[in-house]
Amino acid sequence: MNRFNIPLVAEGLTAYAIERQNGWERHQPEGAPPWQAQRRLWTDAILQGMARLEEQVPDPKLMEQFDRELEQAGGSAAAVPASLQLQRGTIQNLRNFVTALEDTGDDRRRQVNVVRELLEDMASHLPWASKDNRLDLARDEAERSLVRMTAQMPIRFTHIVLGGDTGPHWASGFVSGSVTDAETVKQSAVYQGALRDHPEITNWATLCVVYVGRDLPSALGTVDASDFDLEIMNRTGDRFLDERGVRWLSGPYQMTIAATPEMAEPEIIPAATDWMSIQYPLLHGNRPLTALDLDVQERIGLEDERINFCLDVLADEKSVFGRQLSSEAENSYIQAYTSYMVDTGQVDDTLDIVVRSSGEDEWFSCTLPDETRQALKQKMDAFCAAVYGEHLPEPPAQRRDGPAPIQTGPTM
């Protein structure tokens, strides 16, 4: 068959793992395995999966070589980065692997998801986050494959819309099984998340529609959607309903649910009349954020002329956001994101905040004052100079010799 160049993939993923081992690392969620261990797991799974699809016996020497090279390169500044040619070859083989997995017709989604997670990891590493190696295309293809495959599973699930189908549309999402009554809706993650995000709403107009996958004519032979199914569906959002194989089963079931006082959190009030135009719920504390409240944690890639950064929040959450977002009891933590806009040479005026937990991620936003943005730009520039040996690029109007490409690491 020879659909994959397995030695080349081993070489490319080894080079990538060495770069990450010797460079700046992603934030490590509490309780999660180290990223280095994750990358080894992904590499091993991919190499074994490729060999078996080619009806070969996996070669253990490839992972032995992987471990040996990472050990030899530990802490060494002399490690050679992967060339653009090696990046392209590795990513193309990963794309071929995803296609071959889907073409089997079996439920190979866990293997596809390994590739997707690896590609997401690569996208957080600027030397690999390049349009020239087609990483973005590979990520999109892996996600689309997962969505298509999920729509062909014999599963039963419910789409919940809070706010009705005519608006205002406050929240929507997918839950497992057939949810057709108010009490079951109130137990769902969709409803619980809406209560936290919009405590000012006292009555929830609710619409539930039950669906099945694999274009089945009834619920016979189906099972309730798993957490893995729901993760894929909720990442896709309402567009999942347009997938081939998704079929209406029953509904809509309409109801109005009254939020009880103990479930709502009335201390948070969305500010300003135009708050609905904001992508995420807007938070306000008793003082504005300053650059001293934020620490640059990671530069996570270039997208649409924006260099994205992950930040640590050092300030008390209640003082700058108006509420405590993270919780030790729920094993949750927060991360913050904003961007340096290459075309203007300015930091974005919005800080996006995500609450990471064992359940669904929750997104919020807050406004960065002008003086905070200026000071934060200096911190970002100092961070890039210290970690990557390069400064933030100047906007085109300030460049003497015309626009210059952003440095994304050595290529060959």
N, C-alpha and C positions, 0 to 999 in steps of 0.2 A: 504493500500500500504506500508506505513512505510519504504520509501526509505531513509529517512533522520532522524537523531537524532536531532531534532530541539532544545531541551533544551541544548544539549551538544554544538551545534554550537553557541547558545547564550552565553553560559559560556565561550567558547574559544574566541569569538570575543570581549566579554567584557574584558577578561583578556588582550588581545592584545591591545585594546584601552587604558586601564589603563597604560600599559607599555609605550606606545608612549606618553601619556599625561604627565607622570612623568619622561620621559627620553629626549634624544636629538631629536629634531624635524627636519624634512626635510625642505629644502628651500621652502619658500612660494612665488609662482609667484605673481607678482603684480596684484591686481584685482581679484584673485581667492579666493574662500571660504577657511577659515581656515581648515587645515587638520583634526582637531578634528571634525568639522562639517561634513566633507566629510566622515569620518569613521562612524559617526552615520548614515548618509544617506545610506551608503553601507550596514551596518548591518541591518537596518530596511528593506531595499529593499530585501535583501537575505532572512531574516526570513519570511517576508510576501510571497515572491515568493515560498519558500519551502512549506509553509502551503497551498497555493492555489493549487500547483501541487499535494498535498496529499488530495485535496478536503476538506480542513479544513478551519475554520475561523481563521485568524491570531490572536494571543493572544497578546493584548496590554500590558499585564503585563511584557512581556519579555523586551520591550523597557523601561518600567518604572523602572525595575530592573537595566537595563543598565545605565540609567541616574543616578539612586540613587548610584550605586557603583562607578561610575566615580566621582561623587561629593564627596563621602566619602573618596575616595583615592586621591583627589586632593592635590598634593604636598607632599604626604606621602612617606617616604622612606621604609615603612614597607610593601608595597604592594607585594604580592607573585607572582613571574613570572609564566607564564603558564608552566606546566610540558611538557616534550617531548610527553608523552602519550596524553595529551590534545591537543597539537599542531597537532599530527598525526590524531586524531579523527576529529578535526575541518577541516583540509585540505582534508581529505578523503571525508567528507560530501560535501564540496565545489566541489570536483571533480564529485561526484555523481549528484550534482545539475546541473552542466554544461552538463553532459551527458543526463540527463532527459529533460533539456530545448531543446537541439538539437533534441532529439527523438520525440518531439511534432510535428515536421514538420512545425511549424509556424515560423515567423520571431521573434525569441526571442533573437536577438543579443544584444539588449540594456541590457537585464538582464545578459547575458553572459559577456558583457563588464564590468558590475559592479563587477563581480567576478574577472575578469582579472585585473582591476584597484586595487582592494583590495590586490590581490596576488602580484602585482608590489610594492605596498606600503609595504607589509610584507617583500619583498626581500631587502628593504632598511634598515631593522631593523635586526641587526646581530644576536640577540638571536633567531629569527625565520628563518633566512636565512641559513638553514641547509639541507644538503642532507638527513639526517636521517628522516626528517619529510615529504619528497617528495614534498617540495614546488616548486622546479624547474620543476618537472614533471607536477604538477598541472597548473603552468603558461603556459607551452608549450601546454598542452591539451586545455586550454581555448583559446589560440591564434589560434590553429589549428581548433578548433570548429568555431571560427569567420570566418576564411578563407573559410572553407567548406560551411558554411551557406551563405556567400556572393556570392560564385560562383553559388549558386542555386537561386539567386535573378534575377528577370526579368529586368535587367539593361543593359544599353548601355554605352560603354566607349571606349577610345582610348589609345593605348600604343604608346608613343612617344620615339624614340631613337635618340639622338643627337650625331652625329659622324658616323652614319651608322652601319650596322650590322657586318661589317668586321673590324672596328676600324680605328683610335683610338676611343674607345667608351667613350665619355665624360660624358654623363648623360642619364638617362632614367626614365620614370615614367608613371603614369596613370592620365588621365584627363577625365572629364565628357563629355558624348555625342560623337558625330561624328566629329572629327577634321581632316580635309583633305586638308587644304590650309595654306599657309605661314602666312597670317595675323592672323588667329586664333591660330596657333602654337605660334606666338610671344606674345600673350596675356596669354599663359598658365603659370602656376607656374613652370613647368618643365623647360621651356625655360628661364624664368626670373631668376631662381636659377642658371642655367648654365652660364648665362651672368655674374652674380656676382662672381661665383667660378672661371671662366676661361675668364677673360677679354682680354687675349692675343689672343683669337680665333676671327678671323674676318669673317669667312665664316663657316656656320654650315650645314654640310650634315645631312639631317633630314629624318627620316623614320616614317610614321604613319600607324598603322593598327587598324581597328575598330573591336571590339568584342562585344558579348552579353553574358549574363549569362543564367542559367537554360537550357543550351543546346538547345536554341530556334533556329529554322531554319531561322528566319528573324527578322527584327526589330519590326515587328508588336507585339503590346502588351508590349513593353519595355518602360522604362522611363530612362532618363539620370541619371547616377550614382550620388548619393548624396555625400556630404562632408564626411559623416560617412563611406559610401562604399569606397571612395577613401583613407581615412585614413587607413583602414584595408588593402587595396590592396597595397598601397605604403609602408606600414610597411613590407609586405611580399616581395615586389620587383618583379623582372621578373618571379620568381617561380610561381606567381599567375596564369600565363598563362597555367601552367601544371595541374591546378585543374580540376577535373571532373565537367562539366557543363559550362566551359568557351569555347565558340565557335567562330571561325572566322566569321566575317560578310563581311568585304571588305578591300581592300588594298593588298599590301602595296602602300602607296602614298609617292613618293620620291621627295625631293626638296632640294634646297640649299638656305639658308637664310643668308643674309649679315647683320652683326651686325652694327648698326648705331653708330657713335662716341659718341653721347650723352647717349646711353644705356650702353656702355662699361665703365669700370673703369681702364684705362691704368696704373694707378700708382702701381698696384700690378703685380709683375712678379714672376712666380714660380722659385725658386732658384735651381740650380744644375741640372745636366743632369739626375739624377735618381729620380726626383720628382714624376714620375708616379708610382713608387713603393710604395709610401706612401698611406695609406688608405684614408686619407682626405687631401684636399689641404693644403700645407705647408705655414705657414705665417712667415715673417721675419720683425722685427722692426729695429730701429736704435740702439738698445742695447739689450743684452740677458736678459731673465727673471732671477730674483734672488728670493731667498726664502722670502725676505721682500715684494715682489710683490704679494705673495699668502698667503691666510689665510685658514686653514683647517676648513671646514664647517660641514662635515658629513662623517662618515665611513659607507659605503653602502653595505658591504657584502663581502663574500669570493667566488671567482670563479676561478677554475683551478689554485689553489695555488697562487692566487693574491688577496690581500686585497685592495679593491677599495675605493677611497676617492673622495669626491666632494669638490672643492676648490672655494673660492672667489678670483677674480682678483682685486687687490687693485691699480695696476698701471694704468697709462694712456694707453688706448688701442692702440692708434696710435704709441706710443713709443716702445711698446713691440711686437705688432702684425703687424705694418705697415699700419693699417687702423682702422677706427672706426667701430666696429661690431654692437654694440647696438645702438638703436635709440629711443629717447623719442617719436618722431612723430609716429613711428610704434609700440610703446608699446612693445619693445623687450629688452631682457637682456641676459647676457652671463653667462654660468656656465663652469667650467673647471674640468677635471677628469684625474687622473693618478692612478697608483697602486704601492703598496709595494709588491715585489716579494719574497715570503716566501723562495723559494729554494735558492736564492742568497743573500738575506738580503739587497737588493738594491731597490731604487725607479726606476721605469721605466724611460727611457730617453725621452719619448714622453708625452707631455701634449695635451689632446684632448679638444677642445673648441666647445661648442654648443651654437648657437644663438637661443634662445627661442623667439617665436613670435606667433601671432594669426594665422599665416599661417604655412608653413612647417618649421621644425627645419633645421638649416644649420650647418654642422660639418666642423671643421678645425683642424689643429694640429700645434704644434711648438716643437722645440727641447729644452730639459732641459740640461744645462751644468752640468758637473760632480759635481762641487762645489755646485751648486744649489740643485742637487739631495741629496747630503750629508746633507745639512742644512735642506732641506725639510723633510728628514727622521727623524731628531730630532724633528721637529715640529709635525709630525704625531705621533711620540712616546709619546711626551708630551700631545698631545690631547687625545690619547687613555688612558693614565694613569689618566688624569684629569676627563674624562667623563665616562670611563668604568672600571677604577681601574685595568687596565692591560696594559702591555707594548707590543710593537710589538714583535712577536715571532722571535727568532734567527733562522738562517738557520741551516739545519740538521748537517752540519759539525762542528758547534760551540756548539752543545748541548752535554753536558757531558753524559747524560743518554739516548741518542738516540732520534729520532724524537718524538715530543710531539704534540698532537693536539692543534689547535688554540682554545682559549677559546671563546665560543659563547654564554655565559650567562648560568645561572643555569638551570639544568634540574632535573627532579625527576623520 
